[in-house]
Amino acid sequence: MQNIPDKETMERIADLFKAFADPTRVQILSNLVDRELCVTDIAEAVELSQSAVSHQLRILKQMYLIKYRRDGKNILYSLADDHVRTILEMGLEHVLE
């Protein structure tokens, strides 16, 4: 890094990585890489209750890692942007080295 971030920015970076520190959240994000899913589909994919998934989705929304849109009665979730995909890809690449 060329410029060392200020303390507040470093804390935000640390919080971002805390969101990735939970395997369930990483699994949820991985399932959203190429598609939108509703809570029911995410719960099935990660083999958790809808309540547990909703809790994790709330954390991911607070960290701006996912976004959502309403489609009739359903709420569909997806990655917030390509940066999230890049972080996941770089993390996978790093651990497989």
C-alpha positions as CSV (number, residue, x, y, z in Angstrom):
1,M,0.0,0.0,0.0
2,Q,1.4,3.3,-1.0
3,N,-0.5,5.4,1.5
4,I,-1.1,4.1,5.0
5,P,-4.8,4.6,5.8
6,D,-6.0,6.6,8.8
7,K,-7.2,4.8,11.9
8,E,-10.9,4.9,11.0
9,T,-10.2,3.5,7.6
10,M,-8.1,0.7,9.1
11,E,-11.0,-0.2,11.5
12,R,-13.4,-0.3,8.5
13,I,-11.0,-2.7,6.7
14,A,-10.7,-4.9,9.8
15,D,-14.6,-5.0,10.0
16,L,-14.8,-6.0,6.4
17,F,-12.5,-8.9,7.0
18,K,-14.5,-9.9,10.1
19,A,-17.5,-10.4,7.8
20,F,-15.4,-12.8,5.8
21,A,-14.2,-14.6,9.0
22,D,-17.4,-16.7,9.3
23,P,-17.5,-19.8,7.0
24,T,-21.3,-19.5,6.8
25,R,-21.1,-16.0,5.5
26,V,-18.4,-17.0,3.0
27,Q,-20.6,-19.9,1.8
28,I,-23.6,-17.5,1.4
29,L,-21.5,-15.1,-0.6
30,S,-20.1,-17.9,-2.8
31,N,-23.6,-19.0,-3.6
32,L,-24.5,-15.4,-4.7
33,V,-21.5,-15.0,-7.0
34,D,-23.3,-15.7,-10.3
35,R,-27.0,-15.5,-9.3
36,E,-29.7,-13.9,-7.2
37,L,-31.3,-16.1,-4.6
38,C,-34.1,-15.8,-2.0
39,V,-33.7,-16.7,1.6
40,T,-35.3,-20.1,1.0
41,D,-32.9,-21.0,-1.7
42,I,-29.9,-19.8,0.2
43,A,-31.0,-21.7,3.3
44,E,-31.2,-24.9,1.2
45,A,-27.8,-24.3,-0.4
46,V,-26.0,-23.8,2.9
47,E,-28.1,-26.3,4.8
48,L,-29.3,-23.8,7.5
49,S,-32.6,-22.6,8.8
50,Q,-34.1,-19.5,7.1
51,S,-33.8,-17.7,10.4
52,A,-30.1,-18.4,10.7
53,V,-29.6,-17.3,7.1
54,S,-31.6,-14.1,7.6
55,H,-29.3,-13.3,10.5
56,Q,-26.2,-13.7,8.4
57,L,-27.8,-11.8,5.5
58,R,-28.4,-8.8,7.9
59,I,-24.7,-8.8,8.8
60,L,-23.7,-9.0,5.1
61,K,-26.1,-6.1,4.3
62,Q,-24.7,-4.0,7.1
63,M,-21.2,-4.5,5.6
64,Y,-22.5,-3.5,2.1
65,L,-21.4,-6.9,0.8
66,I,-24.8,-7.9,-0.6
67,K,-27.8,-6.0,-2.0
68,Y,-31.4,-7.0,-2.5
69,R,-34.4,-6.3,-4.6
70,R,-38.0,-7.1,-4.2
71,D,-39.6,-9.3,-6.8
72,G,-43.3,-9.6,-5.9
73,K,-43.4,-11.3,-2.5
74,N,-39.8,-12.5,-2.8
75,I,-36.7,-10.6,-1.8
76,L,-33.7,-11.6,-4.0
77,Y,-30.2,-11.2,-2.8
78,S,-27.0,-10.8,-4.8
79,L,-23.4,-9.5,-4.3
80,A,-23.2,-5.8,-3.9
81,D,-20.5,-5.4,-6.6
82,D,-17.5,-7.0,-8.3
83,H,-15.2,-6.1,-5.4
84,V,-16.9,-8.8,-3.3
85,R,-16.4,-11.4,-6.0
86,T,-12.7,-10.3,-6.3
87,I,-12.2,-10.7,-2.5
88,L,-13.7,-14.2,-2.6
89,E,-11.6,-15.2,-5.7
90,M,-8.4,-13.8,-4.1
91,G,-9.1,-15.5,-0.8
92,L,-9.6,-18.8,-2.6
93,E,-6.5,-18.3,-4.7
94,H,-4.4,-17.5,-1.6
95,V,-5.6,-20.6,0.4
96,L,-5.0,-22.9,-2.5
97,E,-1.4,-21.8,-3.1
